[in-house]
Amino acid sequence: DGGITQSPKYLFRKEGQNVTLSCEQNLNHDAMYWYRQDPGQGLRLIYYSQIVNDFQKGDIAEGYSVSREKKESFPLTVTSAQKNPTAFYLCAVNPGQGWTGELFFGEGSRLTVL
Amino acid sequence: AQKVTQAQTEISVVEKEDVTLDCVYETRDTTYYLFWYKQPPSGELVFLIRRNSFDEQNEISGRYSWNFQKSTSSFNFTITASQVVDSAVYFCALIRANFNKFYFGSGTKLNVKP
């Protein structure tokens, strides 16, 4: 079964807790991304990584952290410093054709802070 | 700065009607790519089309067609004879040449009623 796997699909968290969202891909692509989706605001880039052991902040990185220790994995941690973490989180990969490539998305993780 | 605007937040049509989703973009670059994605209720974004800035030919794929006009910085998407399965949120996006960062519009929710 190929593609991009995000887990968990639904997650509930208490205020003040860190939570980690998983993104795994078996497409052997280099570039991976995390987006946040809020109603009426489209997709906003949190972090992206173009190669193992390297990643860059996107537009809304505050309160989030990532790691890229393996090519196939790009986990996102939502820390307690994120003021409004309730959102839909999407992981995406780029086939590595540089700027000509389209993004392929996982099915998303919906985080709700209680 | 790059920006993608989808002014239509939500559109409702009756099945078999034609519908056009608008997308206006801003960039000072001469080389860039434009995309349309579909997000069904399941959440995963599905790639529909990619168009580079040097190709202004309109494209038709079945009931879908796209009109790219650089003079008005628009990349509009038309669905002919809409069907209930077309109900989804549609995103327009832009990527600059030599960059791996995508800029998404806020999305247009299309409701197709039987």
Interface residues (C-beta under 8 A of the other chain):
Chain A: A31 Y33 Y35 G40 Q41 G42 L43 R44 L45 Y48 Q50 G58 F88 L90 A92 N94 G98 W99 T100 E102 L103 F104 F105 G106 E107 G108 R110
Chain B: Q6 T9 Y33 F35 Y37 S42 G43 E44 L45 V46 F47 R50 N52 F91 I95 R96 A97 N98 F99 N100 K101 F102 F104 G105 S106 G107
